[in-house]
Amino acid sequence: MHALLSILIWLPIAAGVLIVLLGDRNIVAGRWLALLASVATLALSVTLWSSFDTGTAALQFPEKQPWIPRFDAWYALGVDGISLPLIVLTAFMTVPVVIAGWRVIETRPAQYYAAFLIMEGLMIGVFSATDALLFYFFWEAMLIPMFLIIGIWGGPRRVYATIKFFLYTFLGSVFMLTALIYMYVKGGSYAIASLQALPLTLIEQRWIFLALLLAFAVKVPMFPVHTWLPDAHVEAPTGGSVILAAIMLKMGGYGFLRFSLPVAPDASRELDLLVIALSLIAVIYIGFVALVQQDMKKLIAYSSIAHMGFVTLGAFVIYEIVRNTGSVQGAGMGLDGAMVQMVSHGLISGALFLCVGVLYDRVHSRQIADYGGVVNTMPVFAAFMVLFALANTGLPGTSGFVGEFLVIIASFRASFWYSLLAAVTLVLGAAYTLWLVKRVIFGPVASPRVAALEDLNGREYIVLTALALAVLLIGVWPAPLLKVMQPSIQHLVSQAIATKLS
């Protein structure tokens, strides 16, 4: 078990390299190898979950090997209750992406599968790394497969979208690297635990916090550095959109929890209103932007930005709770909500993008106006689409409700106005999501192309059923997820509210 994390990281990467070597001529073998590798990775992540001790906040399954001894950088891995759910989510969402591209991808299919498998390994590396330089290595390396996925298999404006995506995310990351190097020079170690314990003055914390904020805000993405996301989503192939929404956006939220709050707690306390304000702008303003979209993918992309606003709101509202109530009671609820929202949004947004992919494969249009009356020709698909749309609005009984409810309750403890503004998104979310469903699924059949549609095939049915079960399971029974996170969240709260000023 001691090398389980390394296997989780390198198994999909090795399979991806092997698929490239097999090439397009052996694509049948390549497809089955991709499916086998992704299912094996998921099985290993479930083993990781079942072997995880939920009674401690300590890092589990640790691995440590010398990497760059001169800079005291280690190949160091470990998981806690914050990283474990995101690792399982990464492994879970890669399987439907592999299945969804089975017959759809015709150009360079071997490289397509390889890119996703390599990216899966690198993303698990981001969530497993306990050395900051190793974390940065995985964080940046992961951009390359996504860059290729959008640039090679994307839509007509793919080059523009790819360059914009790369520049935004890369430039943000440069500030993070600067902060990490500064802390290494001061403390002599890249170990994340050492950085969290490193004493820093308030001025140092402010600069480090702002540098990290730039890196993580672009990834979430927060207002106003969100403009790369709709372009990337619209141009990306279906699988690219699924992974982008389900996993890559979560890395920004994970970065705030792993670095910003524990490394610079005093600066986080001082600048919490900045993050809360940007989160509420994202929740409300982006909701209005989503209302006027004519492209299904763009609407879901803007919806993602609004829902990720809940993650950053839940993470930083803890300081206002402590400030207003004088106790840490309930402070963890915002972080619980942020984590559940990340997992839930990963499932729901991924499912919605797969639903759009199902329609696009048949009609080759993402414009809402080209559809209507899909329920008449695709009743099974319509049932899935309506379920995921209702989950996106935060319907009780679905995973979308749990995270948003926890964040709104935590916001209420901090300020009535925060919770009121956060609750506005439930109204806006219902408005733009149900408007999408009404136009696409219901109403009269809009065109002969829609009238000729065929319902889900076996592969699509399996993929959407698995996602629907996950969304409903977390909605009805979130206890196992919350239990895994609890000790790590409590430890994070204690780190976030403890001062580093001597």
Secondary structure, 3 states (H helix, E strand, C coil): CCCHHHHHHHHHHHHHHHHHHHCHHHHHHHHHHHHHHHHHHHHHHHHHHHCCCCCCCCCEEEEEEEEEHHHCEEEEEEECCCHHHHHHHHHHHHHHHHHHCCCCCCCCHHHHHHHHHHHHHHHHHHHHECEHHHHHHHHHHCHHHHHHHHHHHCCCCHHHHHHHHHHHHHHHHHHHHHHHHHHHHHHCCCEHHHHHHCCCCHHHHHHHHHHHHHHHHHHCCCCCCCCHHHHHHHHCCHHHHHHHHHHHHHHHHHHHHHHHHHHCHHHHHHCHHHHHHHHHHHHHHHHHHHHCCCEHHHHHHHHHHHHHHHHHHHHHHHHHHHHHHCCCCCHHHHHHHHHHHHHHHHHHHHHHHHHHHHHHHHHCCCEHHHCCCHHHHCHHHHHHHHHHHHHHCCCCCCHHHHHHHHHHHHHHHHCHHHHHHHHHHHHHHHHHHHHHHHHHCCCCCCCHHHHCCCCCCHHHHHHHHHHHHHHHHHHHCCHHHHHHHHHHHHHHHHHHHCCCCC
